[in-house]
Structure formats: C-alpha cells, structure tokens
Amino acid sequence: MLARLDRRDARSSILRRRVLRLIHSGARRSYDGISMDGPETARNTGMKIPLFQVDAFTEKIFSGNQAAVCPLAHWLEDKQMLAIAAENNVSETAFFVPENGAYCLRWFSPKSEVQLCGHATLATAFVIFNFLRPGTTSVRFHTCSGPLDVKKEGDFLAMDFPSLPARPCESVPKALLDGLNPSPRVVLESGATAAERNYFVVYDNEKDVRDAIPDLPILETLHPAGVCITAPGERVDFVSRYFAPSYGIPEDPVTGSTHCSLGPYWSDVLKKSVLRAQQLSSRGGELLVEPRGPRVRLKGKAALYLVGEISI
C-alpha cells in the first residue's frame, strides 16, 4: 500500500512540474514574477495559453460539470475569450489574471459572458491550490458579481457566494408553461433585472424532476433567463436540473449559481441550515449548501481531467 501511495505522489509531483513548465514557457512566463499592479490588455500575437479542464462538484472524472480554466498574464480581447470558450465547448470557460494579491475572474459560455458561475469558480480555485500556488488554502476573486472567496477545507472547496433569494413569479411567461412537462406547480424568479433573471419551478417529488422533458426551443425564447426545476430529494435534501439553451447550454450538468437561490428557499421550507443537494443531469453532481443571511456557502469537490495548451 505504501509503495502505491509513493508512486501516486510521484506522479502528482511530475504533473505539477510539467504544468509549471508549460505556464512559464507560455502566455504566463514566470507567473510568480508577474506584476500584481493590475490587469492589462494582452499582446495577442503568437500566444500560448495554458488550459486546464476540471470536473467540478464531483470527486471523479466523467461526472460533475466540466469547466475549462485559462490562467492569463493579461486580459485577451473579449472576442478572443468568447472564441476560445466556443472552441472549448463546455458550459463555461474561466479566464483570470492576477491583481493586487488576488485575481480578476471572468466566465464565458460558448455564446456569451455570464454574470455568475459556481462550478468554473470552484475549478479555478482547484487549479490555483494544486498547480499555481501549492500550499495556498484561500483565494479571493474579483468578479462582476462582487468579491468571491474560496477556501480549502479538507477535500472540499468552500465558496462564499451572494445569496439570491427567489420570490413568487407574479407574471408567469407562457413560454415557461408551454416549455415544461409536467406543468409547473409553483413558479419563482430571482434577479433584480431581466439580465439576471432565472425561473425556478418547484415540483412535488424527485421523479417529476428526473423525468421532466423540457421543450428547449421554447425555453430558449425566455432569454436571458434560464430555467431551474427542483423538488425534495429521496436521499438528499433537494434535487434540481437547470436549462439555459440560449447560452448554448441545453442542460447544465451542475449549476453552482442556482444554489444561491435554491439554498435559501429549501432552507426555509425544510427548516435546515445545511443542505445536501444533487443535480440530476446525465453527468450528475453533488454539493453542500449553507445559507448565511446575505451570503451562501457552497462546498464541493473537483477532479482534474486534462492539462493542455492553446495556441493563438
């Protein structure tokens, strides 16, 4: 057993050295020596960008939600980041640059930039903790949704996200009713503006969520809103699925950001302060959700799938 552990540790050390060589020789030459004064626009000719693909909210590959993670020395143009995200063709690609001891972080789906993303934040922290800053146990990201902190807690990564409580939907769109089967029993919505809106449909039981067959072309007309369906779970506290076809994501494998609304809702319904959640996509994934007033702690694991290099 000891020999097997030693070999595994050796492979991990070799992989880390290979990753650091890749980063040092690519777009991020001597990452530790980069000025932390602030992000700048990248010189975008002949660049090589490190690429990590991480499966988030799972402890094994081929499950959870795939996120591509690209460390940058300086920002690329928006159109380049969107093109890379489309080429990666996973639900989100995260790009980040160092700034004043922390990092600026942005997320792109294959079709557009998004306002908040849980699994790609988790994946980015995983890359920093395991490859860019080994031994680090906390990191702060500056994002368009405010500062997001991630801490390493044993095998889990704990993210501090804003709470986004859902409220009763006063005017349920016809497209939402037509696009879901079975029909909704309770409809909620979150977001202060139309650009931030998500719809939350509450069903009676897990089977309704698991067996639901959405009409994605109809749901796509709800853009920019996505649609989350949820119900009490059989072996966890609650389950959910999330559809965002207008962003190039027919069904998201595991959606951290929707749990910023699901957590407060189910905490109130079930009278529990810590909840186990499962997303019932084909890949599946699990997380722990802990509402804390204006914030929500989301805890999950992650697994490295690949390390590569983008040439542009």
Buried (B, 14 or more C-beta within 10 A) or exposed (E): EEEEEEEEEEEEEEBBEEBBEBBBEBBBEEBEEBEEEEBEEBEEEEBBBBBBBBBBBBBEBEBBBBBBBBBBBBBBEEEBBBBBBBEBEBBBBBBBBBBEEBBBBBBBBBBBBBBBBBBBBBBBBBBBBBBBEEEEEEBBBBBEBEEBBBBBEEEBBBBBBBBBBBEEBEEBBEBBEEBBEBEBEBBBBBBEEEEBBBBBBBBEEBEBBBEBEBBBEBBBBBBBBBBBBBBBBEEBBBBBBBBBBBBBBEBBBBBBBBBBBBBBBBBEEEEBEEBBBBBBBEBBBBBBBBBEEEBBBBBBBBBBBEBEEBEB
